[in-house]
Amino acid sequence: MRESVQAEVLMSFLVSEDLSFRIPVQLTYETRDPYAVRMTFHLPGDAPVTWVFGRELLLDGINGPSGDGDVHIAPTDPEGLSDVRIRLQVGFDRALFRVGAAPLVAFLDRTDKLVPLGQERTLGDFEGSLEAALGRILAEEAAG
């Protein structure tokens, strides 16, 4: 069985209202983390950056504004299938991308063929792995 889905998508990195440039962005979905999508981009002169967010967040953001935390995804025109804006933010630092909805829909369709939405819990011991990971994170925070 295939374990992952990857796609390279050209996105516009929006520096300001007047300045943007297109960069390749790697989207990755893996069965070992069935709720998440990884988005990796490499800006000239910087190390690659990977963001991890919910697959369902990406799906919801294609159709309407979605996201309450550091990741916000919304269509540019909520009336139809349009471009999508993806805003990533940490503190006051933010990155804004614009991409056509079609490559995102194609990527999500491939992830759905690998693990249908709503069937993520059927993959192994996801809850046990999550509890172990949270335990490690809490132990590191308490120690540090």
Secondary structure, DSSP 4 states (H G I P E B T S, - for coil): ---EEEEEEEEEEESSSS-EEEEEEEEEEETTSTTEEEEEE--TTS--EEEEEEHHHHHHHHHS-B-SSSEEEEES-TTSS-EEEEEEEETTEEEEEEEEHHHHHHHHHHHHHHS-TT-GGGSTTHHHHHHHHHHHHHHHHHH-
